Amino acid sequence: MLTDMADGAMVDVGDVTLFVRELGERGEKPSLVVMHGGPDVGHGYLVPGLEPLARDHHVVLFDFRGCGRSSRGLPDEDLQPEYVVQDTHRLIDKLGLGQVDLLGFSTGGRAAMQFVDKHPEQVRRLVLASTTAYTDGEQYLVGWEEYERRQRAEDAAGGRLRNSTVFVWDLDLVPAYLELLEGPGSDTGDWSEERAINGDMHPWCPGDPERILRDFGKPILILHGEQDMGFPVQLARRLHAALPTSDLAVIPNTAHMCHFESPTTWAHHIREFLQSP
């Protein structure tokens, strides 16, 4: 079942209903399906970086189960990463997209790794944006004075800044970023950080990411902000070194939300990658 809304549609994928937004027009090129991060928000914060791409690509964004305008109030046991992967697989089939290009942003990048492990035949090319294949990224933050200064400000604000001064490098853009988070479609999610800390949530990528991506064997773009304080850029360079056939694009003077800080450049890297031979 598909229910149209002003800025998207509700799509029934079996166990849950997903809020889906399509940008651009379907054509001969594969659609780009986007898995957002968090999972404490919907997909809306990613739209600024994808609107430039939608001028000549069909882009499909959706809110994970338990996020934004998708099914909410689910029992804790139904909020597990493998169900997000299952929902994505079913959504691609439901929309009749065939083989797609897949973009995973931040936490969604790790979900995308699980997706290509389980459904490699559904994906032509993979974009890993502002994400990591590793769990030891904090070592790269030690002694980074600017990060420590911004994190102190976040702590002093008691959550009011929503990590904006850490995720956005240009502090003049912080008010606009906060406004984006508070806009339609960026509602907070039901996923509990406490459950993750207590070990009640399954891994977003339960296998060995390097092995999974090598076995995937198809083109991969690693896209990252040079000043990322969520997943420091050393993690992106490390993955690129482990996957020498991958492409690496690092955007200067941007942080975790590089799609927001430099949307035209961000979209340009994706467009070039998707259109390359």
C-alpha positions as CSV (number, residue, x, y, z in Angstrom):
1,M,0.0,0.0,0.0
2,L,1.2,3.5,-0.9
3,T,-0.3,6.6,0.7
4,D,0.7,9.9,-1.0
5,M,1.6,12.9,1.2
6,A,2.6,16.5,0.3
7,D,6.3,15.8,0.5
8,G,6.4,12.1,0.1
9,A,4.5,8.9,0.6
10,M,3.8,6.2,3.2
11,V,4.9,2.8,1.9
12,D,3.9,-0.4,3.5
13,V,6.8,-2.9,3.5
14,G,5.2,-5.6,5.5
15,D,6.0,-5.3,9.2
16,V,6.2,-1.5,9.1
17,T,5.2,1.5,7.1
18,L,8.0,3.8,5.9
19,F,7.8,7.5,5.0
20,V,9.5,7.8,1.6
21,R,10.6,10.9,-0.3
22,E,11.6,10.8,-4.0
23,L,13.7,13.5,-5.5
24,G,14.2,13.9,-9.3
25,E,12.7,11.7,-12.0
26,R,13.2,8.0,-12.7
27,G,15.1,7.4,-15.8
28,E,17.6,4.9,-17.3
29,K,20.1,5.5,-14.6
30,P,19.8,3.4,-11.4
31,S,18.0,5.1,-8.6
32,L,20.1,6.2,-5.6
33,V,18.7,4.9,-2.3
34,V,19.8,6.7,0.8
35,M,20.2,5.2,4.3
36,H,20.3,8.0,6.9
37,G,22.3,8.2,10.1
38,G,21.3,8.6,13.7
39,P,19.2,6.7,14.2
40,D,17.8,9.5,16.4
41,V,16.4,11.5,13.4
42,G,14.6,11.0,10.1
43,H,16.2,11.6,6.7
44,G,15.3,15.3,6.3
45,Y,18.6,16.7,7.4
46,L,20.2,15.0,4.3
47,V,18.0,16.7,1.7
48,P,20.3,19.8,1.2
49,G,23.1,17.6,-0.1
50,L,20.9,15.5,-2.4
51,E,18.8,18.2,-4.0
52,P,21.7,19.2,-6.3
53,L,22.1,15.6,-7.3
54,A,18.4,15.2,-8.0
55,R,18.7,17.5,-11.0
56,D,19.8,14.5,-13.0
57,H,19.4,11.5,-10.8
58,H,16.5,9.8,-9.1
59,V,17.0,9.8,-5.3
60,V,15.0,7.8,-2.8
61,L,15.2,8.8,0.9
62,F,13.2,7.2,3.7
63,D,12.9,7.3,7.5
64,F,14.1,4.2,9.2
65,R,11.5,2.3,11.3
66,G,11.2,4.1,14.6
67,C,12.3,7.4,13.1
68,G,10.7,10.5,11.6
69,R,7.3,9.7,10.1
70,S,7.8,6.0,9.6
71,S,6.2,3.5,12.1
72,R,6.7,4.6,15.6
73,G,6.2,3.2,19.1
74,L,7.5,-0.3,18.1
75,P,8.7,-2.7,20.8
76,D,12.4,-2.5,21.6
77,E,13.0,-5.9,20.0
78,D,11.8,-4.6,16.7
79,L,14.3,-1.8,16.7
80,Q,17.4,-3.7,15.5
81,P,19.8,-2.8,12.6
82,E,19.0,-6.0,10.7
83,Y,15.4,-5.0,10.4
84,V,16.4,-1.7,8.8
85,V,18.3,-3.7,6.2
86,Q,15.3,-5.9,5.7
87,D,13.0,-2.8,5.3
88,T,15.4,-1.3,2.7
89,H,15.5,-4.5,0.7
90,R,11.7,-4.7,0.7
91,L,11.3,-1.0,-0.1
92,I,13.5,-1.4,-3.2
93,D,11.3,-4.3,-4.4
94,K,8.1,-2.5,-3.5
95,L,9.1,0.5,-5.6
96,G,10.2,-1.6,-8.4
97,L,13.7,0.0,-8.5
98,G,15.6,-3.0,-9.7
99,Q,19.4,-2.7,-9.1
100,V,20.2,0.5,-7.3
101,D,23.1,2.6,-6.2
102,L,23.2,2.8,-2.4
103,L,24.4,5.6,-0.2
104,G,24.9,5.1,3.6
105,F,25.5,8.2,5.7
106,S,27.1,8.0,9.2
107,T,25.4,5.1,11.0
108,G,23.6,4.4,7.8
109,G,26.9,3.7,6.2
110,R,27.4,0.7,8.5
111,A,23.9,-0.4,7.8
112,A,24.8,-0.2,4.1
113,M,27.7,-2.5,4.7
114,Q,25.4,-5.0,6.2
115,F,23.0,-4.5,3.2
116,V,25.7,-5.3,0.6
117,D,26.7,-8.3,2.6
118,K,23.2,-9.7,2.5
119,H,22.0,-8.4,-0.8
120,P,25.0,-7.6,-3.1
121,E,23.0,-8.3,-6.2
122,Q,20.7,-5.4,-5.5
123,V,23.5,-2.8,-5.5
124,R,25.5,-1.5,-8.5
125,R,27.7,1.1,-6.7
126,L,28.1,2.0,-3.0
127,V,28.7,5.4,-1.5
128,L,30.0,5.5,2.1
129,A,29.5,9.1,3.4
130,S,30.8,10.4,6.7
131,T,30.9,6.9,8.1
132,T,33.4,4.3,9.4
133,A,34.2,0.6,9.1
134,Y,35.9,0.7,12.5
135,T,35.0,1.0,16.1
136,D,38.2,2.6,17.5
137,G,37.8,6.2,16.1
138,E,38.1,7.9,19.5
139,Q,41.9,7.5,19.4
140,Y,42.0,10.1,16.6
141,L,40.2,12.7,18.8
142,V,42.7,12.5,21.7
143,G,44.7,15.8,21.9
144,W,42.6,17.5,19.2
145,E,42.2,20.8,20.9
146,E,39.5,22.2,18.7
147,Y,37.4,19.1,19.2
148,E,37.9,19.2,23.0
149,R,36.9,22.9,23.1
150,R,33.7,22.3,21.1
151,Q,32.8,19.2,23.1
152,R,33.1,21.3,26.4
153,A,30.6,23.8,24.9
154,E,28.3,21.0,23.9
155,D,28.4,19.5,27.5
156,A,27.8,22.9,29.0
157,A,24.8,23.4,26.8
158,G,23.2,20.2,28.2
159,G,22.1,18.9,24.9
160,R,20.5,22.1,23.5
161,L,23.2,22.3,20.8
162,R,22.4,18.8,19.6
163,N,26.1,18.2,18.7
164,S,25.8,21.0,16.1
165,T,29.2,22.6,17.0
166,V,30.9,19.2,16.6
167,F,29.1,18.1,13.4
168,V,29.5,21.5,11.6
169,W,32.9,23.0,11.1
170,D,31.9,26.5,10.1
171,L,30.2,27.8,13.3
172,D,28.4,30.5,11.4
173,L,26.3,27.7,9.9
174,V,25.2,26.2,13.2
175,P,22.0,28.2,13.5
176,A,20.9,27.1,10.0
177,Y,21.8,23.5,10.8
178,L,19.8,23.6,14.0
179,E,16.8,25.0,12.1
180,L,17.1,22.2,9.6
181,L,17.1,19.6,12.4
182,E,13.9,21.2,13.8
183,G,12.1,21.2,10.5
184,P,9.6,18.8,9.1
185,G,10.8,15.2,8.7
186,S,13.6,15.4,11.1
187,D,11.7,14.3,14.2
188,T,13.6,12.5,16.9
189,G,13.6,8.7,16.8
190,D,12.6,5.9,19.2
191,W,15.9,4.2,19.1
192,S,17.5,4.2,22.6
193,E,21.1,5.2,23.1
194,E,20.9,3.5,26.5
195,R,20.1,0.1,24.8
196,A,23.1,0.5,22.6
197,I,25.3,1.3,25.6
198,N,24.0,-1.7,27.5
199,G,24.7,-4.0,24.6
200,D,21.0,-4.7,23.8
201,M,21.3,-3.4,20.3
202,H,22.8,-5.6,17.6
203,P,25.8,-4.3,15.6
204,W,25.0,-2.2,12.5
205,C,27.6,-4.2,10.6
206,P,28.0,-7.5,12.4
207,G,30.6,-8.9,10.1
208,D,34.2,-7.8,9.2
209,P,33.5,-4.6,7.1
210,E,36.8,-4.8,5.2
211,R,36.0,-8.4,4.1
212,I,32.4,-7.5,3.3
213,L,33.5,-4.6,1.1
214,R,36.2,-6.6,-0.6
215,D,33.8,-9.5,-1.3
216,F,31.2,-7.0,-2.6
217,G,33.7,-6.3,-5.4
218,K,31.9,-3.3,-7.0
219,P,32.8,0.4,-7.1
220,I,32.9,2.1,-3.7
221,L,33.2,5.9,-3.0
222,I,34.4,6.9,0.4
223,L,33.2,10.5,0.9
224,H,34.3,12.5,4.0
225,G,34.7,15.9,5.6
226,E,38.3,16.8,6.4
227,Q,37.4,18.0,9.9
228,D,34.9,15.3,10.8
229,M,34.8,15.1,14.6
230,G,32.2,12.2,14.6
231,F,34.2,9.8,12.6
232,P,37.6,11.4,12.1
233,V,39.0,11.5,8.5
234,Q,41.8,9.0,9.5
235,L,39.1,6.3,9.5
236,A,38.2,7.1,5.9
237,R,41.8,7.1,4.8
238,R,42.4,3.8,6.6
239,L,39.4,2.1,4.8
240,H,40.6,3.5,1.5
241,A,44.1,2.0,2.2
242,A,42.4,-1.4,2.9
243,L,40.3,-1.1,-0.3
244,P,42.8,0.2,-2.9
245,T,40.3,0.0,-5.7
246,S,37.9,2.3,-3.9
247,D,37.6,6.1,-4.5
248,L,38.3,8.6,-1.7
249,A,37.0,12.2,-1.8
250,V,37.8,14.4,1.2
251,I,36.1,17.8,1.3
252,P,38.2,20.6,2.9
253,N,36.9,22.8,5.7
254,T,33.9,20.6,6.5
255,A,33.0,18.3,9.3
256,H,30.6,15.4,9.8
257,M,27.7,17.2,8.0
258,C,29.8,18.0,4.9
259,H,26.7,17.5,2.8
260,F,25.2,20.5,4.6
261,E,28.3,22.7,4.7
262,S,29.3,22.1,1.0
263,P,26.2,20.6,-0.8
264,T,27.3,21.4,-4.3
265,T,30.8,19.9,-3.9
266,W,29.4,16.9,-2.0
267,A,26.8,16.2,-4.8
268,H,29.4,16.7,-7.5
269,H,31.6,13.9,-6.0
270,I,28.7,11.5,-6.0
271,R,27.6,12.5,-9.5
272,E,31.1,11.9,-10.9
273,F,31.3,8.6,-9.2
274,L,27.9,7.3,-10.3
275,Q,28.6,8.4,-13.9
276,S,32.1,7.1,-14.1
277,P,32.7,4.1,-16.4
